[in-house]
Amino acid sequence: MGADPAASPPSPAASPSRQPRQGEEELRAVEDHLSPSRHADSSPAPPPSPASAAPVPQHPEVSGEDAELASEEAVEEQPALEEGVVEAEAAVAGGDGEALRSFLEEFGDQADDCLIPSPRLKGIATPDCPAALQFLGGRYNSLMEKYKQQVAKCAEECAPRFDGLKKKYTAECAERRRLYNELIELRGNIRVFCRCRPLSSDEISRGCSSVVEVDPSQEMDLQFVPTEKERKTFKFDHVFGPADDQEAVFAESLPVVRSVMDGFNVCIFAYGQTGTGKTFTMEGVPENRGVNYRALEELFRISEERSSSVSYSFGVSILEVYNEKIRDLLDDNSEHTSKRLDIKQSADGAQEVPGLVEAPISTIDGVWEKLEAGARNRSVGSTSVNELSSRSHSLVRVTVTSEHLVTGERSRSHMWLVDLAGSERLAKTEVEGERLKEAKFINKSLSALGDVIAALASKNAHIPYRNSKLTHLLQSSLGGDCKTLMFVQISPSSTDSGETLCSLNFASRVRAIEHGPARKQVDPAENFKIKQMAEKLCHEEKENAKLNESLQLMQLKYASRENVFRTLQDKIRETEQACRTHQQRARELENELANEKKAARDTGKSAKPSFAAPVRQRPPLAPMRQRPPSNNMPQPSGPSRLRFAGKGSSVQNKENIPTTNKTTVDKTAGKARRVSLVPMMRQIPLQPKRRSSIAILPSERERMSIFPEKKAMSRLSHVQMSRTARPQAFNSIPETPQAAVDATPDVRGKFRRMEFGSSSRFSSPPTLSMRKSRNNISSPQQRLRMQSGSGNASKLCFSIQKRVALGSPAPARTTSMTSGTGIFDPALREQIMAGRFGNAQRVFNGKRRMSVL
Ligand SMILES: Nc1ncnc2c1ncn2[C@@H]1O[C@H](COP(=O)(O)OP(=O)(O)OP(=O)(O)O)[C@@H](O)[C@H]1O
């Protein structure tokens, strides 16, 4: 299905001057669909072919039934155009597509980013209309997509710049607020405006004259002229004459009102005589609204203006102080219920009235409703001065909570809008009864307000806020760190000149107050959090200090213990060194001793052995077990033999000691023992640290006694010593052998008793050494004793001596040990002897830890 180039409109793609553009393909597609119509113009129309059906709506002649349905749907989607198309149908005869073609031609000439609807669209016949609309839709969509991309790109490019500008804007806003606040502070945080109402018709009718002169050019001065002589000029921050309207008054109040939006506490109150226009200034009338309404209006306006950077929320409470009682004017049941409202100080130091209704407001209409409701509930009395005079103080509290969307800074501030009760003197009001009581309360609270202002003016340390409910409520918004605006309302009438003068004097005093810089109010919750954090920090600091102290103490203790430890280590080293020295010396002596013994044995060998003198017989050079048993060898004595026979086949096996008859044993007891022990001693390595030789040292009593029991006699470890006897026994032994030698006769006597009076068990080396020390000091043992001064050395000496005593063939020792000095019962003596030998055996055979006997 080709288009006739001659008949078809100039294709945009064919034009060399133009680049292919977006939408051209759609255009071409539609042109292709229109080609049958073109053929119809130049040549006979071909028969409708199913192949010519395309997804796009087509001419019914070309597209068939499906295309017709699609056309109908498209037409339904464009009901607005249908009417025009139907109207144009008559103009485009037969719907031959001529109008569509020319319409498309127009678009072909248009730039890609143009979408100018052609007036010819209306002229397109109904069958061609869907195709045209589809083309336009596609074109529109592609352009839309293109623009979207462009916008997104632009936004992306501009984002950093936008962020920078936003930051700059935020900084500028902050700076503006700061400067603005500074300006207000320079003007004074407490500002006093004087407003003089016009003479009322009643006053005019009574012929009252004006005693007040206001010069518009001197907006701060007010001339009080009761008489020409008494002319007095009062200065205020602004003076509004009778001609000034509500708008002008509010315009001057705006800076103070705005401060509340910056987080400062604000108080605006109207003071003056009854009927001077306090309520008119604060509340106004519906057609001429006062400060309250306008202030809230301004708050909403600012909130809207700053909505991109700060989020604000508002709440309103309305209350009155009547006869020193607080009444909630938004609580409809407050008059019927005995709900008592009181002032409490919150955690952040602000004054709160628990239970007071705080109505959230989001629109200015809502504000007006609340103000009206409050005004309706207000206690209104009637006096001769002003029929509608309110006999209570009316207070509107606006709570502003803000959160900065960029910095996250939060604040909560209050704005008090106070319409005070009339300040006229009691004498003038001519009241009595209930009205008099009301007047007294009013005067009391106004007097308290005067005292607070006077205290602030004189910068007293104590400000008597709590003298009245009114001043107590306004404490956080009156003086100090908040902004105060006072309207002093005066009457121009000559009849009120006295009251006017009082009011003007009071206002002048208020104006004289010098406030410090205002302080921004932060959210109480934030305040509380900060306080808690500060307390926690304080507590942690204290804990830290305590821990530091204890740490220092521990360090000191550690240092001192380290010193002690070092000293002990040094001592241990010294002791070890001494021990090593002693050991070395002991080894030398041992060697010397061994040499001596060898020499002694050699000497013994040279002498001829004889059974007639068994006592002097030397021990064999080799252990018994290594030698074959001999019938000629002497047998152990009776008790020893019995013990050998009792325990020990093992002993016999080891020692190869033959069992013989008793008579033989009796004769050769001492010799047999020496024969069996000496070889063993040679096998035992030197053990300087053995303590058994001194652990068994007996007490005096034990040494003097005889132990009949075998058990007690045979085991060194079973020495029966009483607790009290032990130290005595040990103390009785001199620390060194030399000490024993040098001991007093008493001590010597003790040792003598030990030597000769004790049982065999206690004939310990000290006894021998002492005896030897007396007789001969040239032996190695004695030399060792003489050289060693410590207890350990003496113990070592004892051990060595014992070995020497048991191993050496000293005849004197044999005699004394076997004789059992002082024991006359032969059986018992034998037992003791056996025990002594058994002990000796155990001591020298300590490594094996088994009883030989
Ligand atoms: N600036 C003014 N311009 C016009 N009319 C005023 C102005 N000030 C006060 N008035 C009128 O004076 C009358 C008394 O005013 P208003 O009730 O406000 O006095 P007030 O000080 O509030 O008295 P009260 O202490 O009894 O409440 C009202 O009718 C009020 O419309």
The ligand as a Tripos MOL2 file, in Angstrom:
@<TRIPOS>MOLECULE
LIG
   31    33     1     0     0
SMALL
NO_CHARGES

@<TRIPOS>ATOM
      1 N1        -11.9990   54.6800   70.4400 N.pl3     1 LIG1
      2 C1        -13.3130   54.6150   70.4900 C.ar      1 LIG1
      3 N2        -14.0050   55.0270   69.4240 N.ar      1 LIG1
      4 C2        -15.3020   54.9390   69.4370 C.ar      1 LIG1
      5 N3        -16.0240   54.4940   70.4800 N.ar      1 LIG1
      6 C3        -15.3890   54.0650   71.5720 C.ar      1 LIG1
      7 C4        -14.0020   54.1020   71.6230 C.ar      1 LIG1
      8 N4        -13.6210   53.6520   72.8150 N.ar      1 LIG1
      9 C5        -14.7370   53.3130   73.4600 C.ar      1 LIG1
     10 N5        -15.8030   53.5530   72.7200 N.ar      1 LIG1
     11 C6        -17.1530   53.3050   73.1590 C.3       1 LIG1
     12 O1        -17.2600   53.5870   74.5070 O.3       1 LIG1
     13 C7        -18.1000   52.6940   75.1340 C.3       1 LIG1
     14 C8        -17.4680   52.0890   76.3320 C.3       1 LIG1
     15 O2        -16.4460   51.3480   75.9130 O.3       1 LIG1
     16 P1        -15.9920   49.9880   76.6240 P.3       1 LIG1
     17 O3        -17.1530   49.2230   77.0160 O.co2     1 LIG1
     18 O4        -15.0360   49.3570   75.7480 O.co2     1 LIG1
     19 O5        -15.3180   50.5650   77.9150 O.3       1 LIG1
     20 P2        -14.6210   49.7070   79.0100 P.3       1 LIG1
     21 O6        -13.4530   50.4690   79.4300 O.co2     1 LIG1
     22 O7        -14.3940   48.4100   78.4910 O.co2     1 LIG1
     23 O8        -15.6630   49.6390   80.1620 O.3       1 LIG1
     24 P3        -15.6830   48.5100   81.2660 P.3       1 LIG1
     25 O9        -14.5690   48.7800   82.1200 O.co2     1 LIG1
     26 O10       -17.0020   48.7580   81.9380 O.co2     1 LIG1
     27 O11       -15.6050   47.3020   80.5300 O.co2     1 LIG1
     28 C9        -18.5020   51.7150   74.1320 C.3       1 LIG1
     29 O12       -19.8040   52.0100   73.6560 O.3       1 LIG1
     30 C10       -17.5400   51.8770   73.0230 C.3       1 LIG1
     31 O13       -18.1270   51.6780   71.7550 O.3       1 LIG1
@<TRIPOS>BOND
     1     1     2 1
     2     2     3 ar
     3     2     7 ar
     4     3     4 ar
     5     4     5 ar
     6     5     6 ar
     7     6     7 ar
     8     6    10 ar
     9     7     8 ar
    10     8     9 ar
    11     9    10 ar
    12    10    11 1
    13    11    12 1
    14    11    30 1
    15    12    13 1
    16    13    14 1
    17    13    28 1
    18    14    15 1
    19    15    16 1
    20    16    17 2
    21    16    18 1
    22    16    19 1
    23    19    20 1
    24    20    21 2
    25    20    22 1
    26    20    23 1
    27    23    24 1
    28    24    25 2
    29    24    26 1
    30    24    27 1
    31    28    29 1
    32    28    30 1
    33    30    31 1
@<TRIPOS>SUBSTRUCTURE
     1 LIG1         1 GROUP 0 **** ****
